[in-house]
Amino acid sequence: MSTFNDYKTEMFIKKDELILAAPETGIVEIYRLMQKHQIHHIPIVEQGKAIGIISDRDVKFVSYSTGVTQMRACDIMTPEPYCVDEKTNLEEIILHMTSKSYNSVLINNSEGKVVGIFTSKDALKILCDIFLN
């Protein structure tokens, strides 16, 4: 049976799968990326470092706004997303996510560049593995 300590932050580094966007990316393009890759969060980066994050709820909220086709990622992103070092303990991450009601955490390498994302969906998968196996 797996335990919580069997899971490491490095398991959620998704260099090949990680979808990032620039602040100038249009909201329609953000929506298309989310649909194409079936994801709920897109980090907004400059030179590889996170300056914000957009969730599918952000996109849905502004989709009813006039002028949405002219909006850019920087217009709706949540600035200063919660980021952790790739060596951060998952227990610490999950406790912080729970206390702050965050649905995602960006994982940075030693240079401060985004290399992964840990989401509430990932946390649920861990719970399933632990309790159902």
C-alpha positions in Angstrom: 0.0 0.0 0.0 1.3 3.4 -0.9 1.7 6.1 1.7 1.7 9.9 1.3 5.5 9.9 1.6 5.9 7.8 -1.5 4.9 10.8 -3.6 7.5 13.4 -4.5 7.2 16.8 -6.1 9.5 15.7 -8.9 6.7 13.3 -10.0 4.6 16.4 -11.1 7.3 18.0 -13.2 5.8 17.8 -16.7 8.4 19.4 -19.0 7.0 17.8 -22.1 3.3 18.4 -21.2 3.5 21.8 -19.6 1.5 24.5 -21.4 2.7 28.0 -20.8 1.6 31.3 -22.3 3.0 34.8 -22.6 1.2 37.8 -21.1 0.2 39.0 -24.6 -1.5 35.8 -25.5 -5.2 36.4 -26.4 -7.9 35.0 -24.2 -9.4 33.1 -27.2 -6.1 31.3 -27.7 -5.9 30.6 -23.9 -9.3 29.0 -24.2 -8.3 26.9 -27.3 -5.1 25.7 -25.4 -7.2 24.6 -22.4 -9.7 22.7 -24.6 -7.0 21.1 -26.8 -4.9 19.9 -23.9 -7.8 19.3 -21.5 -6.3 21.4 -18.7 -7.7 23.9 -16.2 -4.7 26.2 -15.5 -2.2 27.9 -17.7 0.9 29.7 -16.1 1.6 33.1 -17.6 5.4 33.5 -17.9 8.0 35.9 -19.0 11.5 34.5 -19.7 10.3 31.2 -18.1 9.3 32.7 -14.8 5.7 32.8 -13.7 4.1 36.2 -13.4 0.5 35.0 -13.3 -1.9 32.1 -13.8 -5.2 31.7 -15.6 -7.8 29.2 -14.7 -10.7 27.9 -16.8 -13.0 29.8 -14.4 -11.2 33.1 -15.3 -11.8 32.4 -19.0 -15.5 31.5 -18.5 -16.0 34.6 -16.4 -14.8 37.0 -19.1 -16.3 35.0 -21.9 -19.5 37.0 -21.4 -17.7 40.3 -21.5 -17.8 42.7 -24.4 -14.5 42.9 -26.1 -13.3 39.5 -25.0 -11.6 38.9 -28.4 -9.3 41.9 -27.6 -8.4 40.7 -24.1 -5.0 39.3 -23.3 -3.7 36.9 -20.7 -2.3 39.8 -18.7 -5.7 41.4 -18.5 -7.3 38.5 -16.5 -4.5 36.5 -14.9 -4.1 36.2 -11.2 -0.7 37.8 -10.5 2.0 36.3 -8.3 0.8 32.7 -8.3 1.8 30.3 -5.5 5.1 28.7 -6.6 7.3 26.2 -4.9 10.8 24.8 -5.5 10.9 21.4 -7.1 12.3 19.9 -3.9 9.3 21.1 -1.7 7.6 18.4 0.2 4.2 17.5 -1.2 2.7 17.5 2.3 3.7 21.1 2.7 2.2 22.0 -0.7 -1.1 20.3 0.0 -1.4 21.8 3.4 -0.8 25.3 1.9 -3.3 24.6 -0.9 -5.9 23.6 1.6 -5.4 26.5 4.0 -5.5 29.1 1.1 -8.1 27.3 -1.1 -5.6 27.2 -4.0 -6.4 24.8 -6.9 -2.9 24.8 -8.3 0.7 25.3 -7.4 3.5 26.0 -9.9 6.7 24.1 -9.5 9.9 26.0 -10.2 13.4 24.7 -10.9 16.5 26.1 -9.1 16.5 29.0 -11.6 12.9 30.0 -10.7 11.5 28.8 -14.1 8.2 27.0 -14.2 8.8 23.2 -14.8 5.5 21.8 -13.5 2.2 22.2 -12.0 0.5 20.4 -9.1 -3.3 20.7 -9.0 -6.1 19.6 -6.8 -6.8 16.9 -9.3 -3.3 15.5 -8.7 -4.0 15.6 -4.9 -7.1 13.6 -5.5 -5.2 11.0 -7.6 -2.8 10.5 -4.7 -5.7 10.1 -2.2 -7.2 7.5 -4.5 -3.9 5.6 -4.8 -3.5 5.6 -1.1 -7.0 4.7 0.0 -8.2 2.5 -2.8 -5.1 0.4 -3.5 
